Amino acid sequence: MKHSQRLEHPRLASALVERGLCDAKKVEEALHIAENGHGSFPEVLVNSSLVSDWELSRVVCEVYNLPFVTVEIIDPDPAARKDLDLQFLAQHGLVPLARSSSVLTIAMPGMVAADVLGEMAATTDLTILPVVGSVQTNRRWIEKVLLAEMKAALPTQGTDAVHDAHDAGWDQLFDAAEAAIQEPASQEPGLQEAGLPELAVPAAPLPSKKAAVPVSLPPPPAF
């Protein structure tokens, strides 16, 4: 099974408009927001309520001929994320599901661009096998599991800063984590700690487990 097209956000945008799920102007605005570093395109769409989490995943499955597998259907294997860059995973909303030899099956938050998967393959020497997850289930798993592992990997002094960054949103999480690592352990007390705004939890409905597409996993694709 091969992708019918390369994983690219403009193609996904066109598919949403062609199906009458989104207004063309609003989709273009969402693309512009994502291109300016304010979240991934699928996250902007779902968090702005331009399309539901389930509808977005369904369109990605149809356009790119990929199976739908969320963390509610398959519990991610902890061994799958061993030695991976947790910050990279959290930044792009990726959830490693399973690893077999040199093949890593990873759930996308709806979809990520082919370049993201290519970068991951290049830095890990793994063959990346993408499946379609959802924006919100991926993010909730990242907040519950991956964030805790990132905090545990930091020096004790830095954990408070990462905890605060959790409430700030993902754009600021990684800056805070990096600052915590670089901050000297002998820093004098009384310096101002980062005060960050609370992360709004999107209220869009999650895909039902019954909505899973019963498709066998494809062989490793070319992105």
Residue frames as qw, qx, qy, qz and C-alpha x, y, z in Angstrom:
[[0.000, 0.889, 0.459, 0.000, 0.00, 0.00, 0.00],
 [0.458, 0.075, 0.023, 0.885, 1.44, 3.35, -1.02],
 [0.054, 0.594, 0.288, -0.749, 0.50, 6.96, -0.40],
 [0.491, 0.698, 0.483, 0.195, -1.58, 8.38, -3.21],
 [0.250, 0.870, -0.041, 0.422, 0.23, 11.68, -2.67],
 [0.471, 0.206, -0.481, 0.710, 3.11, 13.15, -0.72],
 [0.382, -0.688, -0.544, 0.292, 2.21, 14.25, 2.82],
 [0.245, 0.166, 0.023, 0.955, 1.86, 18.01, 2.47],
 [0.061, 0.469, 0.563, -0.678, -0.36, 20.53, 4.25],
 [0.290, 0.318, -0.229, -0.873, -1.47, 22.42, 1.08],
 [0.357, -0.046, -0.835, -0.415, -2.87, 19.16, -0.35],
 [0.170, -0.383, -0.837, 0.352, -4.73, 18.49, 2.89],
 [0.123, 0.412, 0.219, -0.876, -6.08, 22.04, 2.81],
 [0.348, 0.170, -0.528, -0.756, -7.36, 21.53, -0.74],
 [0.303, -0.185, -0.928, -0.111, -9.01, 18.24, 0.22],
 [0.046, -0.421, -0.671, 0.609, -10.87, 19.87, 3.11],
 [0.256, 0.404, -0.038, -0.878, -12.17, 22.63, 0.85],
 [0.324, 0.101, -0.754, -0.563, -13.07, 20.23, -1.97],
 [0.270, -0.298, -0.913, 0.067, -15.17, 18.18, 0.46],
 [0.278, -0.661, -0.282, -0.637, -16.96, 21.28, 1.70],
 [0.672, -0.463, -0.493, 0.301, -15.68, 20.82, 5.25],
 [0.397, -0.546, -0.121, 0.728, -13.92, 24.18, 5.50],
 [0.305, 0.934, 0.126, -0.135, -14.18, 27.64, 4.01],
 [0.774, 0.407, -0.015, 0.484, -11.28, 28.25, 1.60],
 [0.085, 0.810, -0.191, 0.547, -10.38, 31.64, 3.09],
 [0.646, -0.668, 0.262, -0.260, -10.31, 30.32, 6.64],
 [0.965, -0.037, 0.114, 0.235, -8.16, 27.37, 5.60],
 [0.560, 0.606, -0.105, 0.555, -5.69, 29.75, 3.97],
 [0.252, -0.807, 0.247, -0.473, -5.58, 31.76, 7.19],
 [0.878, -0.426, 0.208, -0.060, -4.92, 28.57, 9.17],
 [0.869, 0.279, 0.011, 0.409, -2.06, 27.66, 6.81],
 [0.243, 0.762, -0.175, 0.575, -0.59, 31.13, 7.28],
 [0.569, -0.716, 0.240, -0.325, -0.81, 30.86, 11.08],
 [0.958, -0.188, 0.169, 0.135, 0.93, 27.47, 11.02],
 [0.722, 0.489, -0.029, 0.488, 3.65, 28.67, 8.63],
 [0.027, 0.784, -0.240, 0.572, 4.43, 31.48, 11.04],
 [0.367, 0.221, -0.775, 0.464, 5.23, 29.03, 13.82],
 [0.433, -0.230, 0.371, -0.788, 1.99, 29.15, 15.82],
 [0.706, 0.014, 0.631, -0.321, 1.28, 25.43, 15.89],
 [0.245, -0.019, 0.854, 0.458, 0.95, 22.74, 13.24],
 [0.329, -0.038, -0.430, -0.840, -1.68, 23.11, 10.52],
 [0.490, -0.341, -0.777, -0.202, -3.90, 20.25, 11.80],
 [0.334, -0.392, -0.613, 0.599, -3.74, 21.62, 15.36],
 [0.074, 0.151, 0.001, -0.986, -4.69, 25.10, 14.19],
 [0.410, -0.173, -0.611, -0.655, -7.67, 23.66, 12.29],
 [0.523, -0.392, -0.756, 0.034, -8.95, 21.57, 15.21],
 [0.329, -0.363, -0.485, 0.724, -8.24, 24.07, 17.98],
 [0.131, 0.136, -0.089, -0.978, -9.94, 26.83, 15.96],
 [0.497, 0.354, 0.696, -0.378, -12.98, 24.54, 15.44],
 [0.366, 0.478, -0.410, -0.685, -12.67, 24.84, 11.66],
 [0.733, 0.107, -0.602, -0.297, -12.99, 21.06, 11.39],
 [0.818, -0.483, 0.183, -0.254, -13.58, 18.31, 13.94],
 [0.320, -0.569, 0.755, 0.066, -10.76, 16.08, 15.09],
 [0.683, 0.130, 0.719, -0.020, -12.48, 13.02, 13.64],
 [0.622, 0.752, 0.188, -0.112, -13.27, 14.64, 10.26],
 [0.105, 0.852, -0.493, -0.138, -9.68, 15.78, 9.87],
 [0.424, -0.355, 0.831, 0.054, -8.35, 12.27, 10.55],
 [0.710, 0.389, 0.577, -0.108, -10.91, 10.74, 8.20],
 [0.505, 0.847, -0.072, -0.151, -9.87, 13.00, 5.32],
 [0.075, -0.717, 0.685, 0.110, -6.18, 12.23, 5.88],
 [0.599, -0.068, 0.798, -0.023, -6.95, 8.49, 5.80],
 [0.681, 0.601, 0.404, -0.110, -8.87, 8.87, 2.55],
 [0.350, 0.898, -0.227, -0.138, -6.43, 11.15, 0.76],
 [0.063, 0.697, -0.714, 0.016, -3.24, 9.33, 1.76],
 [0.867, 0.046, -0.456, -0.197, -4.62, 5.77, 2.03],
 [0.200, 0.354, -0.747, 0.527, -3.42, 5.32, 5.62],
 [0.515, -0.437, -0.737, 0.010, -4.97, 3.43, 8.58],
 [0.305, -0.703, 0.091, -0.636, -6.49, 5.21, 11.56],
 [0.745, -0.226, -0.552, 0.298, -4.88, 4.17, 14.85],
 [0.175, -0.797, 0.164, -0.554, -5.06, 6.23, 18.03],
 [0.135, 0.326, -0.783, 0.513, -3.61, 5.78, 21.51],
 [0.644, -0.103, 0.366, -0.663, -7.13, 4.86, 22.61],
 [0.916, 0.229, -0.183, -0.272, -6.98, 1.82, 20.32],
 [0.857, 0.162, -0.340, 0.352, -3.34, 0.78, 20.81],
 [0.533, -0.831, 0.068, 0.143, -1.41, 1.45, 24.00],
 [0.433, 0.798, -0.400, 0.126, 2.01, 2.82, 22.93],
 [0.920, -0.134, -0.208, 0.304, 4.95, 0.55, 23.75],
 [0.342, -0.905, 0.156, 0.200, 7.44, 2.42, 25.99],
 [0.685, -0.237, 0.478, 0.495, 10.29, 0.67, 24.17],
 [0.532, 0.656, 0.412, 0.341, 9.21, 2.37, 20.94],
 [0.063, 0.976, 0.004, 0.210, 10.37, 5.78, 22.16],
 [0.760, -0.502, 0.138, 0.388, 13.68, 4.64, 23.64],
 [0.525, -0.238, 0.304, 0.758, 16.54, 6.95, 22.63],
 [0.256, 0.673, 0.483, 0.497, 14.20, 9.20, 20.63],
 [0.135, 0.139, -0.143, 0.971, 14.23, 12.98, 20.93],
 [0.061, -0.578, -0.769, 0.266, 11.25, 13.55, 23.25],
 [0.028, 0.574, 0.098, -0.812, 11.28, 17.26, 22.58],
 [0.134, 0.167, -0.643, -0.735, 10.98, 16.64, 18.84],
 [0.133, -0.349, -0.918, -0.130, 8.08, 14.25, 19.42],
 [0.059, -0.640, -0.571, 0.510, 6.23, 16.72, 21.63],
 [0.017, 0.443, -0.179, -0.878, 6.87, 19.63, 19.28],
 [0.293, 0.127, -0.645, -0.694, 5.27, 17.82, 16.34],
 [0.714, -0.057, 0.244, -0.653, 2.62, 15.91, 18.31],
 [0.649, 0.284, -0.676, -0.202, 4.02, 12.50, 17.36],
 [0.731, -0.392, 0.439, -0.346, 3.33, 9.33, 19.37],
 [0.268, 0.382, -0.874, -0.138, 5.62, 6.29, 18.84],
 [0.849, -0.146, 0.010, -0.508, 3.39, 3.22, 18.95],
 [0.945, -0.148, 0.283, 0.065, 5.68, 0.28, 18.27],
 [0.161, 0.761, -0.588, -0.220, 9.15, -0.62, 17.03],
 [0.956, 0.039, 0.290, 0.019, 10.14, -3.77, 15.20],
 [0.762, 0.107, 0.210, 0.603, 13.79, -4.02, 14.26],
 [0.287, -0.136, 0.108, 0.942, 14.50, -0.80, 12.37],
 [0.135, -0.484, -0.560, -0.659, 10.84, 0.09, 11.65],
 [0.024, -0.218, -0.553, 0.803, 9.07, 2.61, 13.90],
 [0.084, -0.612, -0.689, -0.380, 5.29, 2.91, 13.72],
 [0.152, -0.189, -0.319, 0.916, 4.25, 6.40, 14.72],
 [0.084, 0.740, 0.667, 0.002, 0.83, 8.03, 15.11],
 [0.207, 0.240, 0.124, 0.940, 0.58, 11.47, 13.57],
 [0.131, 0.446, 0.509, -0.724, -1.70, 14.20, 14.99],
 [0.598, 0.692, 0.202, -0.351, -3.94, 13.85, 11.97],
 [0.800, 0.484, 0.070, 0.348, -0.99, 14.52, 9.69],
 [0.337, -0.765, 0.232, 0.497, 2.50, 15.99, 9.70],
 [0.506, 0.770, -0.289, -0.259, 4.44, 17.08, 6.64],
 [0.955, 0.208, -0.130, 0.164, 6.70, 14.57, 4.92],
 [0.345, 0.682, -0.411, 0.496, 9.72, 16.70, 5.82],
 [0.515, -0.593, 0.416, -0.458, 9.09, 16.11, 9.55],
 [0.970, -0.087, 0.210, -0.085, 9.01, 12.34, 9.08],
 [0.766, 0.533, -0.194, 0.303, 12.05, 12.56, 6.82],
 [0.013, 0.742, -0.464, 0.483, 14.00, 14.48, 9.44],
 [0.742, -0.431, 0.399, -0.323, 13.09, 11.89, 12.05],
 [0.978, 0.189, 0.053, 0.065, 14.18, 9.03, 9.79],
 [0.549, 0.674, -0.302, 0.391, 17.48, 10.77, 9.04],
 [0.143, -0.687, 0.495, -0.513, 18.33, 11.42, 12.70],
 [0.742, -0.319, 0.475, -0.351, 17.35, 7.97, 13.99],
 [0.143, 0.345, -0.878, -0.299, 18.31, 5.65, 11.12],
 [0.395, 0.237, 0.837, -0.296, 14.84, 4.15, 11.45],
 [0.083, -0.261, -0.687, -0.673, 12.22, 3.54, 8.78],
 [0.253, 0.150, 0.443, -0.847, 9.19, 5.59, 9.83],
 [0.098, -0.349, -0.867, -0.341, 5.80, 3.98, 9.29],
 [0.198, -0.021, 0.240, -0.950, 3.13, 6.68, 9.80],
 [0.109, -0.507, -0.846, -0.123, -0.47, 6.01, 10.77],
 [0.147, -0.537, -0.164, -0.815, -3.24, 8.54, 11.32],
 [0.263, -0.361, -0.716, 0.536, -3.94, 9.45, 14.92],
 [0.046, -0.864, -0.419, -0.276, -5.85, 12.52, 16.10],
 [0.168, 0.655, -0.222, 0.702, -4.76, 15.93, 17.27],
 [0.496, -0.632, 0.202, -0.561, -6.34, 15.79, 20.70],
 [0.964, -0.265, -0.021, -0.018, -5.64, 12.17, 21.65],
 [0.745, 0.326, -0.226, 0.537, -1.99, 12.62, 20.70],
 [0.042, 0.642, -0.258, 0.721, -1.66, 15.83, 22.71],
 [0.712, -0.559, 0.108, -0.411, -3.33, 14.36, 25.76],
 [0.968, -0.080, -0.104, 0.214, -1.00, 11.37, 25.69],
 [0.527, 0.479, -0.234, 0.662, 1.98, 13.71, 25.32],
 [0.270, -0.674, 0.212, -0.654, 0.85, 15.78, 28.30],
 [0.858, -0.430, 0.082, -0.270, 0.22, 12.71, 30.44],
 [0.962, -0.086, 0.098, 0.238, 3.22, 10.55, 29.50],
 [0.680, 0.448, -0.024, 0.581, 5.85, 12.39, 27.52],
 [0.081, -0.840, 0.134, -0.519, 5.85, 15.57, 29.60],
 [0.770, -0.607, 0.174, -0.094, 6.51, 13.53, 32.74],
 [0.908, 0.030, 0.117, 0.400, 9.45, 11.79, 31.09],
 [0.404, 0.684, -0.034, 0.606, 10.85, 15.13, 29.91],
 [0.379, -0.826, 0.159, -0.385, 10.61, 16.53, 33.44],
 [0.902, -0.395, 0.153, 0.088, 12.31, 13.47, 34.89],
 [0.810, 0.298, 0.056, 0.502, 15.22, 13.93, 32.49],
 [0.142, 0.819, -0.093, 0.548, 15.89, 17.49, 33.69],
 [0.316, 0.148, -0.619, 0.704, 17.91, 18.60, 36.74],
 [0.225, -0.562, -0.731, 0.313, 15.81, 18.96, 39.89],
 [0.084, -0.449, -0.142, 0.878, 16.11, 22.73, 39.73],
 [0.137, 0.109, -0.499, -0.849, 14.56, 22.77, 36.28],
 [0.038, -0.357, -0.928, -0.102, 11.41, 20.75, 36.94],
 [0.074, 0.645, 0.483, -0.587, 9.42, 23.70, 38.27],
 [0.127, 0.488, -0.305, -0.808, 10.12, 25.66, 35.11],
 [0.136, -0.013, -0.868, -0.477, 8.93, 22.80, 32.92],
 [0.009, -0.500, -0.831, 0.242, 5.80, 22.38, 35.06],
 [0.127, 0.643, 0.182, -0.733, 5.01, 26.06, 34.56],
 [0.123, 0.339, -0.584, -0.727, 5.65, 25.73, 30.84],
 [0.070, 0.275, 0.952, 0.118, 3.08, 22.91, 30.64],
 [0.116, 0.723, 0.567, -0.376, 0.41, 25.49, 31.45],
 [0.011, -0.616, 0.197, 0.762, 1.92, 27.92, 28.95],
 [0.754, 0.603, 0.038, -0.259, 1.41, 25.96, 25.76],
 [0.923, 0.048, 0.221, 0.312, 3.77, 24.02, 23.55],
 [0.466, 0.786, -0.067, 0.402, 5.50, 27.00, 21.91],
 [0.150, -0.817, 0.383, -0.404, 6.96, 28.01, 25.29],
 [0.932, -0.341, 0.107, -0.060, 7.45, 24.54, 26.78],
 [0.891, 0.205, -0.036, 0.403, 10.67, 23.82, 24.96],
 [0.215, 0.739, -0.223, 0.598, 12.19, 27.25, 25.61],
 [0.566, -0.681, 0.254, -0.389, 11.60, 26.73, 29.33],
 [0.980, -0.154, 0.087, 0.093, 13.05, 23.22, 29.27],
 [0.707, 0.463, -0.125, 0.520, 16.17, 24.40, 27.46],
 [0.056, -0.773, 0.249, -0.580, 16.60, 27.29, 29.86],
 [0.791, -0.541, 0.175, -0.225, 16.27, 24.93, 32.83],
 [0.952, 0.059, 0.001, 0.299, 19.05, 22.71, 31.48],
 [0.522, 0.551, -0.125, 0.639, 21.40, 25.62, 30.80],
 [0.335, -0.837, 0.068, -0.427, 20.71, 27.36, 34.13],
 [0.343, 0.395, -0.730, 0.440, 23.63, 26.91, 36.59],
 [0.621, -0.431, -0.653, 0.045, 22.83, 24.89, 39.69],
 [0.442, -0.288, -0.402, 0.749, 24.39, 27.60, 41.89],
 [0.001, -0.565, -0.307, -0.766, 22.06, 30.34, 40.71],
 [0.008, 0.008, -0.524, 0.851, 21.23, 32.79, 43.50],
 [0.017, 0.577, 0.813, -0.081, 17.62, 32.60, 44.77],
 [0.042, 0.675, 0.272, -0.685, 15.22, 35.41, 44.13],
 [0.001, 0.172, -0.569, -0.804, 15.53, 35.55, 40.34],
 [0.615, 0.238, 0.121, -0.742, 12.21, 35.90, 38.59],
 [0.413, 0.072, 0.899, 0.125, 10.68, 32.60, 37.48],
 [0.117, -0.082, -0.607, -0.782, 8.84, 32.40, 34.19],
 [0.399, 0.339, 0.590, -0.615, 5.16, 33.27, 34.59],
 [0.052, 0.038, -0.761, -0.646, 3.38, 31.73, 31.67],
 [0.591, 0.010, 0.007, -0.807, -0.30, 31.77, 30.63],
 [0.619, -0.009, 0.741, -0.261, -2.55, 28.77, 31.06],
 [0.055, 0.101, -0.826, -0.551, -2.91, 26.37, 28.13],
 [0.655, 0.138, 0.143, -0.729, -6.50, 26.20, 26.92],
 [0.348, -0.015, 0.934, 0.083, -7.69, 22.62, 26.48],
 [0.345, 0.070, -0.486, -0.800, -9.67, 22.37, 23.21],
 [0.545, 0.081, 0.611, -0.569, -13.21, 21.12, 23.55],
 [0.593, 0.318, -0.492, -0.552, -13.61, 19.55, 20.10],
 [0.921, -0.145, 0.232, -0.276, -15.01, 15.98, 20.28],
 [0.243, -0.492, 0.813, 0.197, -12.56, 13.09, 20.11],
 [0.583, 0.190, -0.649, -0.450, -12.86, 10.31, 17.54],
 [0.847, -0.261, 0.262, -0.382, -14.73, 7.26, 18.81],
 [0.384, -0.362, 0.840, 0.128, -12.94, 3.95, 19.12],
 [0.668, 0.387, 0.628, -0.100, -15.68, 2.58, 16.86],
 [0.453, 0.850, -0.047, -0.265, -14.52, 4.91, 14.10],
 [0.391, -0.541, 0.657, 0.350, -11.23, 3.06, 13.65],
 [0.680, 0.529, -0.326, -0.388, -10.54, 2.11, 10.06],
 [0.850, -0.249, 0.463, 0.011, -9.83, -1.64, 10.01],
 [0.675, 0.695, -0.248, 0.008, -6.95, -1.44, 7.56],
 [0.901, -0.187, -0.010, 0.392, -3.74, -3.41, 7.82],
 [0.268, -0.814, 0.223, 0.464, -0.62, -1.37, 8.39],
 [0.694, 0.710, -0.113, -0.020, 1.10, -0.50, 5.08],
 [0.842, 0.006, -0.036, 0.538, 4.70, -1.36, 4.28],
 [0.366, -0.568, -0.017, 0.737, 7.24, 1.44, 5.00],
 [0.457, 0.827, 0.322, 0.056, 6.28, 4.33, 2.66],
 [0.508, 0.130, 0.098, 0.846, 8.42, 6.78, 0.76],
 [0.054, -0.728, -0.401, 0.553, 7.63, 10.25, 2.12]]
